[in-house]
Amino acid sequence: MPPSTALVLGTGGLGSALAQVLGAQHSQVLSLGRRSTPAIDYANEASLAEAAAWTSAQCAQAPLRLLVVATGFLHGEAGQPERSWAQLNAAYLSEVFWVNAIGPALVMKHFLPLLPRQGPCAAVFLSAKVGSIGDNGLGGWYGYRAAKAALNQLVKTASIEQARRNREAAIVALHPGTVATPLSEPFSKNGLNVRPPEVAAAEIAQVLNGLGPQDNGRFVDCQGQTLPW
Ligand SMILES: NC(=O)c1ccc[n+]([C@@H]2O[C@H](COP(=O)([O-])OP(=O)(O)OC[C@H]3O[C@@H](n4cnc5c(N)ncnc54)[C@H](OP(=O)(O)O)[C@@H]3O)[C@@H](O)[C@H]2O)c1
């Protein structure tokens, strides 16, 4: 196995589980979150610039072949997902767009330049099927749906720029399925296929392992199947 680095941003349920399983495929796995050293916080772009410089130094002997962005926000102090347009709230919308779309866009700015110009590499942004406009039959969750749709457009756009830098790269939006984490906990009803993070991470790692340039700019689920935008 030639030396390679995988970097996981976000130390929540899925990010932590993914960092564990990716050690089987990469000689070095780096994991950064709001409480790591260095820390990444989307409220502070300078933290991303500093973390990118640190990552670049760590990758001197083992190039960065995989970036996984496992951050996200659905509910918290800023509010809860909306059931009706009557509940639309600027503070919640701002937070949900910030963490799900603006933060990952700044990650693109600071971390995509660290991917090698030659050889296979991938950047995977955890999105959500509810961000699919074509698949929206239920309504509700205005902010989270719209923020993930914005993320998907950012991923598609970055995939086009990345293909000009390295024809072997894949930039992908991935729906992890429903996973038992703090993000999903209040909403995971009986009957949904809620998997433990370790199980979901093992499935996702298989998809990541098979990614190639044919996948650049795709929106896929945790089996690697194409989802509608
Ligand atoms: N769980 C599911 O069922 C499910 C379904 C569909 C899609 N997803 C997506 O999968 C991804 C991972 O979610 P999860 O289930 O693992 O959720 P989680 O356990 O709540 O983790 C969320 C992560 O986002 C990070 N984060 C939140 N605000 C941030 C900020 N301002 N700056 C930097 N990082 C921030 C958290 O950072 P800290 O580690 O620093 O706290 C944490 O690592 C998300 O994109 C989510 O939308 C999850």
Ligand as a Chemical Component Dictionary entry (heavy atoms), coordinates in Angstrom:
data_LIG
# 
_chem_comp.id                   LIG 
_chem_comp.type                 NON-POLYMER 
_chem_comp.pdbx_formal_charge   0 
_chem_comp.three_letter_code    LIG 
# 
loop_
_chem_comp_atom.comp_id 
_chem_comp_atom.atom_id 
_chem_comp_atom.alt_atom_id 
_chem_comp_atom.type_symbol 
_chem_comp_atom.charge 
_chem_comp_atom.model_Cartn_x 
_chem_comp_atom.model_Cartn_y 
_chem_comp_atom.model_Cartn_z 
_chem_comp_atom.pdbx_ordinal 
LIG N1  N1  N 0  -27.241 10.739 11.108 1  
LIG C1  C1  C 0  -28.048 10.638 10.067 2  
LIG O1  O1  O 0  -29.051 9.891  10.094 3  
LIG C2  C2  C 0  -27.775 11.431 8.822  4  
LIG C3  C3  C 0  -28.666 11.284 7.728  5  
LIG C4  C4  C 0  -28.417 12.010 6.561  6  
LIG C5  C5  C 0  -27.303 12.838 6.500  7  
LIG N2  N2  N 1  -26.464 12.978 7.569  8  
LIG C6  C6  C 0  -25.304 13.885 7.450  9  
LIG O2  O2  O 0  -24.131 13.212 7.885  10 
LIG C7  C7  C 0  -23.199 14.182 8.403  11 
LIG C8  C8  C 0  -22.688 13.714 9.769  12 
LIG O3  O3  O 0  -23.747 13.796 10.694 13 
LIG P1  P1  P 0  -23.781 12.940 12.066 14 
LIG O4  O4  O 0  -25.004 12.125 11.990 15 
LIG O5  O5  O -1 -22.471 12.322 12.322 16 
LIG O6  O6  O 0  -24.077 14.135 13.093 17 
LIG P2  P2  P 0  -23.378 14.569 14.474 18 
LIG O7  O7  O 0  -22.978 13.363 15.243 19 
LIG O8  O8  O 0  -24.309 15.558 15.069 20 
LIG O9  O9  O 0  -22.050 15.302 13.957 21 
LIG C9  C9  C 0  -22.133 16.572 13.376 22 
LIG C10 C10 C 0  -20.752 17.132 13.213 23 
LIG O10 O10 O 0  -20.842 18.481 12.710 24 
LIG C11 C11 C 0  -19.893 19.253 13.373 25 
LIG N3  N3  N 0  -20.252 20.672 13.446 26 
LIG C12 C12 C 0  -21.417 21.203 13.854 27 
LIG N4  N4  N 0  -21.327 22.551 13.832 28 
LIG C13 C13 C 0  -20.071 22.850 13.385 29 
LIG C14 C14 C 0  -19.364 24.052 13.156 30 
LIG N5  N5  N 0  -19.903 25.270 13.368 31 
LIG N6  N6  N 0  -18.083 23.977 12.721 32 
LIG C15 C15 C 0  -17.497 22.785 12.510 33 
LIG N7  N7  N 0  -18.116 21.619 12.699 34 
LIG C16 C16 C 0  -19.390 21.648 13.147 35 
LIG C17 C17 C 0  -19.811 18.652 14.760 36 
LIG O11 O11 O 0  -18.577 19.049 15.254 37 
LIG P3  P3  P 0  -17.887 18.636 16.627 38 
LIG O12 O12 O 0  -17.351 17.268 16.378 39 
LIG O13 O13 O 0  -16.824 19.610 16.803 40 
LIG O14 O14 O 0  -19.007 18.699 17.641 41 
LIG C18 C18 C 0  -19.939 17.184 14.469 42 
LIG O15 O15 O 0  -18.662 16.639 14.136 43 
LIG C19 C19 C 0  -23.937 15.518 8.408  44 
LIG O16 O16 O 0  -23.605 16.232 7.240  45 
LIG C20 C20 C 0  -25.411 15.115 8.341  46 
LIG O17 O17 O 0  -26.199 16.137 7.762  47 
LIG C21 C21 C 0  -26.674 12.286 8.732  48 
# 
loop_
_chem_comp_bond.comp_id 
_chem_comp_bond.atom_id_1 
_chem_comp_bond.atom_id_2 
_chem_comp_bond.value_order 
_chem_comp_bond.pdbx_ordinal 
LIG N1  C1  SING 1  
LIG C1  O1  DOUB 2  
LIG C1  C2  SING 3  
LIG C2  C3  SING 4  
LIG C2  C21 DOUB 5  
LIG C3  C4  DOUB 6  
LIG C4  C5  SING 7  
LIG C5  N2  DOUB 8  
LIG N2  C6  SING 9  
LIG N2  C21 SING 10 
LIG C6  O2  SING 11 
LIG C6  C20 SING 12 
LIG O2  C7  SING 13 
LIG C7  C8  SING 14 
LIG C7  C19 SING 15 
LIG C8  O3  SING 16 
LIG O3  P1  SING 17 
LIG P1  O4  DOUB 18 
LIG P1  O5  SING 19 
LIG P1  O6  SING 20 
LIG O6  P2  SING 21 
LIG P2  O7  DOUB 22 
LIG P2  O8  SING 23 
LIG P2  O9  SING 24 
LIG O9  C9  SING 25 
LIG C9  C10 SING 26 
LIG C10 O10 SING 27 
LIG C10 C18 SING 28 
LIG O10 C11 SING 29 
LIG C11 N3  SING 30 
LIG C11 C17 SING 31 
LIG N3  C12 SING 32 
LIG N3  C16 SING 33 
LIG C12 N4  DOUB 34 
LIG N4  C13 SING 35 
LIG C13 C14 SING 36 
LIG C13 C16 DOUB 37 
LIG C14 N5  SING 38 
LIG C14 N6  DOUB 39 
LIG N6  C15 SING 40 
LIG C15 N7  DOUB 41 
LIG N7  C16 SING 42 
LIG C17 O11 SING 43 
LIG C17 C18 SING 44 
LIG O11 P3  SING 45 
LIG P3  O12 DOUB 46 
LIG P3  O13 SING 47 
LIG P3  O14 SING 48 
LIG C18 O15 SING 49 
LIG C19 O16 SING 50 
LIG C19 C20 SING 51 
LIG C20 O17 SING 52 
# 
